[in-house]
């Protein structure tokens, strides 16, 4: 890794792909201890950087503010985002893996992409995690499992430095695995932390289901009504209610069926149709699964 040969108007050094990567490559990884002179120095780079803390602690300075990182933390720094790690004194010295690459290293179609969010919206990852939230100037995943991410960074480091035949393909595969597992971590961390806009979408979906449960409602139809993708809607709906959309719909239908069985003399077939079931068999199966008894048994216990 060479020294920066360019600075912005404020004198902040800029690391370019040309002076960072080896000739003909679009990826680089090193340990922070390999270049201690750059720890604590505010800088930018024209590529994505993923930092994984191996030991010790540091304060990560960014344009949006500062926060502390420690062993097991992952930080993603986007293109052209000024940042610096200031090591904190302690029993362990601050050491981290610095993984750098341009998006086109993973997918040739991303040759003009700069940020982590652009890369994640590509088909390579969007097909796995549709509706993923936008990543800002930097992303901090705290308390990540060392056994999961530390092993991956070590594999990338050993392959890159070993340079055996096929090492670039293995490095690419490991980075894709790393990003997928980071998405899983993001999904897990975001559970139960819906934005106001997401909560409003779930409320609108619940209202629509309560008003339309007696009709043939599909997830596709509901998603179109809410103006969201069906996979994304189902995910945030489950986070908010604890139920997938279809299970919540069945719950509403069975609640209404129970009310009709207890308060009217309408036939079971008539009630099944009124509650949106396409046939009597599916009504019986759903009712028994949810209520642990048949519609007739429920009526015998509750009618009148």
N, C-alpha and C positions, 0 to 999 in steps of 0.2 A: 504493500500500500504506500503510495507516494504522498508527499505533502501537498496541500491545496495550492493551486496555481492561480486562483481567482478569488476575489473578495467582493461582497456586495457594497452598496453605497455607504453602509454604516461600518464597514471594515470587518464584517463577519466572514470568516473563511468559508468557501464553498468547495465541497468535494464533488467532482464530476465523475461520471462513469469512466471517462477516458483515463483519469489519473488514479482510479481506484481499482478497477478490474484488470485482470491479466489480459493480454491481447487475445481477442476472439472470444472472450467470455463475458457473461452478464450477471455473474454472481461472485460473491466474495464473503468469507467468514474469517474472523480472527477473535482472539481473546483480548479483552481490554488491557490486560497486563502486557500484551505484545507492543502496545503503543501508549505507554503511560503519559506521554507528553500531551495527549489529546483529551485525557480525562480532566474535566473541569473547564474546558475551553468551549465557549459557545460557537456553534458552527451549523452549517446547512449541508444538504447533499441532494444530488439530482437522481435519487433512486429511493426505494423503500428500505427502511432499516428495521429489523426486528431484534430487540435486545432481550436476552434472557439472563437474569441475575443468578450466578452460581453461589456466591458467598458475599457476606458483608452487606452493607446498606449504603445508599446514596440518596441525595436529593436530585430529582430530575427537574431541571429548569426548562420551561417551554414558554412560548409567547402567551399562552392562556393562563399561566400560573405554574406553581411548583408543587411537587408532592414527593413523598419518600417511597423508595423502592427497596426491597430486600430479597433474600434468597427465595427463589421460586416464582418471582414476579416476571411478567412479560410486558414489554413496551413496544408498540408499533409507532414508528415515526414516519410521517409522510414526506413526500417530495417537497423541498424548499421550506421546510419547517425548522426554524432555529431552535436548537436545544443543546443541553449540556448535562452531564452527570457529575455531581460534586460528591466525591466519596466522603462518608462519615467515618470518624474514628471509632474503633471498637475492637473486640477480640479478634474478629476476622476482617481481613482486608477486602475491599470491594473488588470483585472479579465478575465479569459478564462475557457471554458470547455476543458478538456483534455480527449479525447475518444481514448482508446487503444484496439486493438484486433488483433488476428492472422487471416489470410485469411481463414483458415479452419473453423472459426466460422460461416462464411457465406456459405461455400460450402466445404463439406468433401473432395472433389477431390483436394482441394488446400492445403493439409496438408504440402506439401514441398515448397510451395510458400512463399517468403519473402517480396517482394516489392508490392507496390500499382499497378504498371504496370502489374505485373504477375497476380494479382487478376483481374484486369480490362480486361485482354485478355481471361479470362475464359468464358465459354459458358454463364454463368449467366448474364454477362454484354455485352459480345461481340455481342450476338444476338440482343441486343438493339441498341448498338452504334458501328457498325462495322467500322474498320479503325481508331479507336480512336488513337490520337497521344500518343507516349510513354511518361510516366511521369518520370522525372528525380529524383535526390535525394530528392528534396522537391518540393511541388507545392503550389503556393500562389495565391489565388483568392481574389482580393481586391474588396471592396465595395459591398459585397453580401448583399442581402436584409435580415434584421434582422427578419422580419415577416416570411420568408420562412425557413431559416436555424436555427434561434434562437429557434423557436418553436419545431423543430425536436430534437435539442440537449436537450432542457428542458424535452421533453417526454422521451428521452433515460435516462437522469439523474434520473427522478422521478421513472421510472420503475425499474431501476437498484438499486436504494437506497431503494425503497419500498419493493421489493422482494415478490410481491404477486404471486399467482399461475399463471404460464405461462409467467412470466416476461421475461425470456430469449428469447422466441419466439417473443414477441413484440419488444424487443431490436433489435433482428436480422432483423425483418421487417423494423423497423425505420432506421437502418443503410443502408439497401439496398435502401430504398427510398432516404436517404441522398446522397448516391453515384450517383444514377441516376440523381438527381437534380444538383449535382455538374457537371456531364457530360454535362447537358444542359447549365450550366453556362460556361463551357469550350468552347462548340460549339458556344455560343453567343459571347464570348470574342474573339474567333479566326476568326470570320467572317471578310473577307476582308484582312486577314493577312496570305496569303499563302506563303509557303516557295518557294525558287527558283525551287526546284525539282517538287513541285506541279504545279507551273506555267508552267514549261516545259511540264508536262503531259497534262495540259489543252491546251496548244498551239498545241501539237501533235494531240490531239483529234480534235481540230478545223480544222487543216489541212486535216486530214483524212476525216472528214465530207464534207468539200468543194470539195474534190477530188472524193468522192464516193456517193454524195447525190442522184445521178440518179439511184443507185442500191437499193436493199432491205437491208438497214443498220439497225442493231439492237443494243441495248445498250450492250447486252452480247458480240456481235462480236467486238464492239468498245473497250470494257474493256479488252478483250483478246488481242487485238492488242496493247493496251497501257500497258499491264501487271499489271492491277489493278483490284480490285473487282468492280463490277458494281455499288454497293451502294456508295462506297467511291469515285469513279470517278464522279458519278452524283452529289455528295455533293460538291466536290471542283470545279467542272465545274460551278455549279450554283453560288457559291461564287465569282468566277472570272468573269462570264459573265452576271449574273442576270437571266439566263435561265436554266431550266433543259435541258439535252442533247436532248431529243426528240423535245422540243419546238424550240431549236436552229436549229435543222435539218429541221423542217418545215419552219422556217424563211428563211433559205437558199434556199429551194425548191421554195417557193413562190416568192422570189426575182428573181430567174432565170425564173420562169413562167412569171412574169411581163415583163422581158426583151424580152422574146420570143413573147409575145402577142403584144408588142409595135413595134418590129422590124422585124417580119416575118409574113407570111400568113399561117403558119402551123395551123392545126385544133386544137381546144381545147383538143380533145381526145389525139392527137399526143403529144401535149405539156405536158399534165398530165403524160403520160407514160415517156416522156423524162426527167421529173423532179423527177421521182422515186415514183410516186403515183401508188398504185396497182389497183385502179379503179377510174372511172370518178366521182362517187358520193363523195368519200372522198376528191378528189381534189376540187370540188365545195364547200364543207362544210368548208374545211381548208382555201381556198382562201377568201371566204366571211367573215369568222371569223377574219382573219388578215387584209384584205383590206377594209372591210365594203362595198363591192360591188361584183358583179359576174365577172367572167373572161370576159364575153361578154361586160359588162358595162365598164370594165377597158380598153379593146381594143378599144371600140368606143371613149373613151376619149383621148387615148394616141397613137393609131396607126398612123404612118406617121408623 
